[in-house]
Amino acid sequence: MHSCLLYREDPRHIEALLGQNIHEALQELASYDPSMFVEIVENEVVEVVEDDAKANAKAVSKDS
């Protein structure tokens, strides 16, 4: 939920919206899996830095 707080005046409503957004963000972070962003290719660990893994990857030696 991405509610706009710009025109909200009731502090309780603002607090509720912020709390809800924080809770949603923490729920998403709870399922974080770092292996989704790392790929092993021929003895090298490739860190995926953007959505397009082929065009935007940084090779790191597996021994590092």
DRENDO-1510 file (C-alpha; in Angstrom, 1 decimal, always signed):
<recs>
REC; n; res; u; v; w
REC; 1; MET; +0.0; +0.0; +0.0 .
REC; 2; HIS; +1.4; +3.3; -1.0 .
REC; 3; SER; -0.9; +5.9; +0.5 .
REC; 4; CYS; -0.1; +9.6; +0.0 .
REC; 5; LEU; +0.2; +11.4; +3.3 .
REC; 6; LEU; +0.5; +14.8; +1.7 .
REC; 7; TYR; -3.1; +16.0; +2.4 .
REC; 8; ARG; -3.7; +14.0; +5.6 .
REC; 9; GLU; -4.1; +16.0; +8.8 .
REC; 10; ASP; -5.2; +13.5; +11.4 .
REC; 11; PRO; -2.0; +12.4; +13.2 .
REC; 12; ARG; -3.7; +9.0; +14.2 .
REC; 13; HIS; -4.5; +8.3; +10.5 .
REC; 14; ILE; -1.0; +9.3; +9.5 .
REC; 15; GLU; +0.5; +7.1; +12.2 .
REC; 16; ALA; -1.7; +4.1; +11.1 .
REC; 17; LEU; -0.7; +4.5; +7.4 .
REC; 18; LEU; +3.0; +4.7; +8.3 .
REC; 19; GLY; +2.7; +1.7; +10.6 .
REC; 20; GLN; +1.0; -0.3; +7.9 .
REC; 21; ASN; +3.6; +0.6; +5.3 .
REC; 22; ILE; +6.5; -0.2; +7.7 .
REC; 23; HIS; +4.9; -3.6; +8.5 .
REC; 24; GLU; +4.5; -4.4; +4.8 .
REC; 25; ALA; +8.2; -3.4; +4.2 .
REC; 26; LEU; +9.3; -5.6; +7.1 .
REC; 27; GLN; +7.2; -8.5; +5.8 .
REC; 28; GLU; +8.9; -8.2; +2.4 .
REC; 29; LEU; +12.4; -8.0; +4.0 .
REC; 30; ALA; +11.6; -11.2; +6.0 .
REC; 31; SER; +11.5; -13.2; +2.8 .
REC; 32; TYR; +14.7; -11.7; +1.5 .
REC; 33; ASP; +17.0; -14.4; +0.0 .
REC; 34; PRO; +20.5; -13.1; -0.9 .
REC; 35; SER; +21.0; -16.1; -3.2 .
REC; 36; MET; +18.5; -14.5; -5.6 .
REC; 37; PHE; +21.1; -11.9; -6.4 .
REC; 38; VAL; +24.1; -14.2; -6.9 .
REC; 39; GLU; +24.8; -16.6; -9.7 .
REC; 40; ILE; +27.8; -19.0; -10.0 .
REC; 41; VAL; +29.2; -19.2; -13.5 .
REC; 42; GLU; +32.3; -21.3; -14.3 .
REC; 43; ASN; +34.2; -20.9; -10.9 .
REC; 44; GLU; +33.2; -17.3; -10.6 .
REC; 45; VAL; +30.5; -15.7; -8.4 .
REC; 46; VAL; +28.5; -13.2; -10.4 .
REC; 47; GLU; +26.7; -10.6; -8.4 .
REC; 48; VAL; +23.6; -9.4; -10.1 .
REC; 49; VAL; +23.3; -5.6; -9.8 .
REC; 50; GLU; +20.2; -5.0; -11.9 .
REC; 51; ASP; +17.3; -6.9; -13.4 .
REC; 52; ASP; +19.1; -7.8; -16.5 .
REC; 53; ALA; +21.7; -10.3; -15.2 .
REC; 54; LYS; +23.5; -10.7; -18.5 .
REC; 55; ALA; +24.1; -7.0; -19.3 .
REC; 56; ASN; +24.6; -5.8; -15.7 .
REC; 57; ALA; +26.7; -8.3; -13.7 .
REC; 58; LYS; +29.9; -7.9; -11.8 .
REC; 59; ALA; +32.2; -11.0; -11.8 .
REC; 60; VAL; +34.0; -11.7; -8.5 .
REC; 61; SER; +36.6; -14.4; -8.0 .
REC; 62; LYS; +35.2; -17.4; -6.0 .
REC; 63; ASP; +38.4; -17.3; -3.9 .
REC; 64; SER; +37.7; -13.7; -2.7 .
</recs>
